[in-house]
Amino acid sequence: MPAPVHAATATHVRAGRRGHVTRALPEELPVAMVYGGSTQAVMMATPLDLEDFAVGFSLTEGIVTDAGQIERLEVMTHPKGVEAQMWLGEDRAEALSARRRFMAGPVGCGLCGIDSLDEAVRALPDLHGTGPVLDAAQIAGATEDLRGWQPLHDQTRAVHAAGFLMPGRGIVLAREDVGRHNALDKLIGAMVRQGLDAGQGAFVLTSRVSVEMVQKCAIAGGAVLIAVSAPTAHALRLAEGSGITLAAFARGEGFDLFSHPERLRAEVSDVA
C-alpha cells in the first residue's frame, strides 16, 4: 500500500528572505470500488483505512443495506492506484446491476456520476424521536475534541476528519482523508465493522455541511451532526425533514443550532 504522506521540498519565502523547507503532503490516489469484477466508482482518496472506506461507501451509496451483504472484500494495490474488490450476495448483486453507474471526479464532489435527479434527492430515514440528548458544552467542544484524533492533519495540515462522539465519553473513533465525504464514509464503515450504533452519539465534521454529508449521516442512522463550518440551505432542509439535529460553527465557546433543538439539554438561557 502506498504511504499516506509524501515529503516534498519547497522554496520558503518570507519577509524578503528565501530558503528551503521540507513539507509533509497527504497522498491521494485513485481508489476503485469494484463489485463482482465491475467498477462502480473511482474516488480520489488517501490510502488509509480503505476497508472501512469500502464498507462505508457501499452503505451510504445504497449498494448494500447491511455490511453482511458484502460476502468478501479485498484491497489490491496496482501501479496506478488501488482497487477495493467486493463480492455481494446474489440479491444485492442483481440490484446493483439494475442501477449500474460510473462515478469519477475530483475530491470535494459528492454527487459525481449519479444518473438521475431522483438519486440526488433520495428519501432519507426518519430519525425523529431517536438519538441522544447532549449538553451544550459537549457540542461546543466537539471539534476541539476531534483535533486529538487527527495525526495525518498534524503532519500535513491538508486533510479532513470525521469523528463519532458519545455522551460522557467524547470522541471515540475518527477517520481522516483528503476528501470530507471519504472521511465520513471511512468513519461509518469503521463504526459498522466495530459494532458502534450511530444512533447513540453524534457525527463531528471538520468541514462544511453539504447535502451529501447529511444524506450519509441519515443513512447511517445518525440523528446529530456537529460541524466546524456552515451548512448549505438545502442541507439544512434535509436535516430538518429527516429529524437531524444540526449544529454548526462549533468552535470552543459556542455553536449555532439550526434544527431540532430538542436534543440539546435544557441548561442554557435565552439572551434577554
Backbone hydrogen bonds, N-H to C=O, Kabsch-Sander energy under -0.5 kcal/mol:
donor,donor_aa,acceptor,acceptor_aa,energy
6,H,25,L,-3.0
8,A,23,R,-2.8
10,A,21,V,-3.0
12,H,10,A,-0.6
12,H,19,G,-2.9
13,V,11,T,-0.6
14,R,17,R,-2.5
17,R,14,R,-2.0
19,G,12,H,-2.3
21,V,10,A,-2.5
23,R,8,A,-3.2
23,R,21,V,-0.5
24,A,155,Q,-0.5
25,L,6,H,-3.2
25,L,23,R,-0.6
27,E,4,P,-3.0
29,L,45,A,-2.3
31,V,43,M,-3.0
32,A,30,P,-0.5
32,A,82,V,-2.9
33,M,41,A,-3.1
34,V,32,A,-0.8
34,V,84,A,-2.5
35,Y,38,S,-2.8
36,G,34,V,-0.5
36,G,86,M,-3.0
38,S,35,Y,-1.8
40,Q,33,M,-3.2
41,A,33,M,-1.1
42,V,103,M,-3.0
43,M,31,V,-2.6
44,M,105,G,-0.6
45,A,29,L,-2.3
45,A,43,M,-0.6
48,L,46,T,-2.7
53,F,49,D,-2.0
54,A,50,L,-2.4
55,V,51,E,-2.1
56,G,52,D,-2.9
57,F,53,F,-2.9
58,S,54,A,-2.0
59,L,55,V,-1.9
60,T,56,G,-2.8
61,E,57,F,-2.0
62,G,59,L,-1.3
63,I,58,S,-1.6
64,V,58,S,-1.8
69,Q,66,D,-2.3
70,I,67,A,-1.8
71,E,69,Q,-1.0
71,E,87,W,-2.1
72,R,87,W,-1.3
74,E,85,Q,-2.6
76,M,74,E,-0.6
76,M,83,E,-3.1
78,H,81,G,-3.5
81,G,78,H,-1.1
82,V,30,P,-2.5
83,E,76,M,-3.1
84,A,32,A,-3.2
85,Q,74,E,-3.2
85,Q,83,E,-0.8
86,M,34,V,-3.3
86,M,84,A,-0.5
87,W,72,R,-2.1
89,G,69,Q,-1.7
93,A,89,G,-2.5
94,E,90,E,-2.1
95,A,91,D,-2.0
96,L,92,R,-2.4
97,S,93,A,-1.9
98,A,94,E,-1.3
99,R,95,A,-0.8
99,R,96,L,-0.9
100,R,97,S,-0.8
103,M,40,Q,-0.8
105,G,42,V,-0.8
109,C,106,P,-1.6
110,G,108,G,-0.8
114,I,111,L,-1.3
120,A,116,S,-0.9
121,V,117,L,-1.2
122,R,119,E,-1.0
127,L,125,P,-0.8
127,L,242,S,-3.2
130,T,127,L,-1.8
134,L,263,R,-3.2
139,I,135,D,-1.7
140,A,136,A,-2.8
141,G,137,A,-2.1
142,A,139,I,-1.1
145,D,141,G,-2.4
146,L,142,A,-2.0
147,R,143,T,-1.0
148,G,144,E,-0.5
148,G,145,D,-1.1
149,W,146,L,-2.5
150,Q,147,R,-1.2
154,D,150,Q,-2.0
155,Q,151,P,-1.4
156,T,152,L,-2.1
157,R,153,H,-2.8
160,H,177,D,-2.8
162,A,175,R,-2.2
163,G,204,V,-2.8
164,F,173,L,-2.6
165,L,163,G,-0.5
165,L,202,A,-3.1
166,M,170,G,-2.4
169,R,166,M,-2.4
170,G,166,M,-1.9
172,V,164,F,-2.8
173,L,164,F,-0.8
175,R,162,A,-2.2
177,D,160,H,-2.0
183,A,179,G,-2.4
184,L,180,R,-1.8
185,D,181,H,-2.5
186,K,182,N,-2.9
187,L,183,A,-2.2
188,I,184,L,-2.7
189,G,185,D,-2.6
190,A,186,K,-2.5
191,M,187,L,-2.7
192,V,188,I,-2.2
193,R,189,G,-2.3
194,Q,190,A,-1.7
195,G,191,M,-0.8
195,G,192,V,-0.8
196,L,191,M,-2.7
198,A,196,L,-0.6
200,Q,197,D,-1.9
201,G,198,A,-1.2
202,A,165,L,-2.5
203,F,224,V,-2.5
204,V,163,G,-2.7
205,L,226,I,-2.7
206,T,161,A,-1.7
209,V,230,A,-2.7
210,S,208,R,-0.7
213,M,210,S,-0.7
214,V,210,S,-1.7
215,Q,211,V,-2.3
216,K,212,E,-2.4
217,C,213,M,-2.0
218,A,214,V,-2.6
219,I,215,Q,-2.6
220,A,216,K,-1.9
221,G,217,C,-0.7
221,G,218,A,-1.1
222,G,217,C,-2.8
223,A,221,G,-0.6
225,L,245,T,-3.0
226,I,203,F,-3.1
227,A,247,A,-2.4
228,V,205,L,-1.4
229,S,207,S,-1.2
232,T,209,V,-2.2
236,L,232,T,-2.0
237,R,233,A,-1.9
238,L,234,H,-2.2
239,A,235,A,-2.3
240,E,236,L,-2.8
241,G,237,R,-2.4
242,S,238,L,-2.3
243,G,239,A,-1.0
244,I,239,A,-2.6
245,T,223,A,-3.0
246,L,244,I,-0.7
246,L,259,S,-0.5
247,A,225,L,-2.7
247,A,245,T,-0.6
248,A,256,D,-2.8
249,F,229,S,-0.8
250,A,227,A,-2.3
251,R,249,F,-1.0
251,R,254,G,-2.0
252,G,140,A,-1.4
253,E,251,R,-1.9
256,D,248,A,-3.2
257,L,255,F,-0.5
258,F,246,L,-2.8
258,F,256,D,-0.7
259,S,246,L,-0.9
263,R,260,H,-1.2
264,L,261,P,-2.1
265,R,134,L,-3.0
265,R,263,R,-0.6
267,E,265,R,-2.3
